[in-house]
Amino acid sequence: MRFMYIVTSPKPLAGPSPALAEAMQRISEREIKAGRMLDNGGLMPLATGARVYVADGELSVIDGPFVEAKEVIGGYAIFELRDKDEALAMAKEFMQLHLDHMPGWEGTCELRAFATPGVDVACEVNARAGVAAHA
């Protein structure tokens, strides 16, 4: 199963400490070599981003930073793992690095399985219409 990890924090990120960056590099290299980590990366500050949204039938764009942001996404990783249990174990190991190397940091690692059309109920594809319906 393919999982995406999304790391968020309620505080603006200043970036990982050098010790955390080194620890994350080691775990990334290990997981890439084992074929489990497919991609990962940190994200630039909110000021460099934009949001494109649809409301009232119109497209709009808001440039960052976003004052209403309650949580900031700091990074992501994509893994190919056996199941949710293995995904939880990996997420816990990753978050332990934050506890060990950035005292006082608060945040969340949300893990989400990718929907597989035709297999997962969460994202059924209507092949005739060519439209994905999300639950």
ChimeraX attribute file (.defattr): number of C-alpha atoms within 10 A of each C-alpha:
attribute: neighborCount
match mode: 1-to-1
recipient: residues
	/A:1	14
	/A:2	19
	/A:3	22
	/A:4	21
	/A:5	20
	/A:6	18
	/A:7	20
	/A:8	20
	/A:9	16
	/A:10	14
	/A:11	14
	/A:12	15
	/A:13	16
	/A:14	9
	/A:15	13
	/A:16	16
	/A:17	13
	/A:18	11
	/A:19	14
	/A:20	17
	/A:21	14
	/A:22	13
	/A:23	16
	/A:24	17
	/A:25	12
	/A:26	12
	/A:27	16
	/A:28	19
	/A:29	12
	/A:30	13
	/A:31	16
	/A:32	15
	/A:33	11
	/A:34	9
	/A:35	12
	/A:36	16
	/A:37	21
	/A:38	16
	/A:39	13
	/A:40	16
	/A:41	10
	/A:42	13
	/A:43	15
	/A:44	14
	/A:45	16
	/A:46	18
	/A:47	10
	/A:48	10
	/A:49	13
	/A:50	13
	/A:51	11
	/A:52	9
	/A:53	10
	/A:54	9
	/A:55	7
	/A:56	5
	/A:57	6
	/A:58	7
	/A:59	9
	/A:60	10
	/A:61	10
	/A:62	11
	/A:63	12
	/A:64	14
	/A:65	14
	/A:66	14
	/A:67	7
	/A:68	6
	/A:69	13
	/A:70	11
	/A:71	14
	/A:72	18
	/A:73	22
	/A:74	21
	/A:75	15
	/A:76	18
	/A:77	18
	/A:78	20
	/A:79	22
	/A:80	19
	/A:81	17
	/A:82	12
	/A:83	12
	/A:84	15
	/A:85	10
	/A:86	13
	/A:87	22
	/A:88	14
	/A:89	10
	/A:90	18
	/A:91	18
	/A:92	12
	/A:93	12
	/A:94	16
	/A:95	16
	/A:96	12
	/A:97	16
	/A:98	21
	/A:99	13
	/A:100	11
	/A:101	17
	/A:102	15
	/A:103	9
	/A:104	8
	/A:105	13
	/A:106	13
	/A:107	17
	/A:108	15
	/A:109	20
	/A:110	14
	/A:111	20
	/A:112	14
	/A:113	18
	/A:114	15
	/A:115	16
	/A:116	14
	/A:117	13
	/A:118	12
	/A:119	9
	/A:120	12
	/A:121	13
	/A:122	14
	/A:123	16
	/A:124	17
	/A:125	17
	/A:126	12
	/A:127	9
	/A:128	6
	/A:129	7
	/A:130	8
	/A:131	10
	/A:132	12
	/A:133	11
	/A:134	10
	/A:135	7
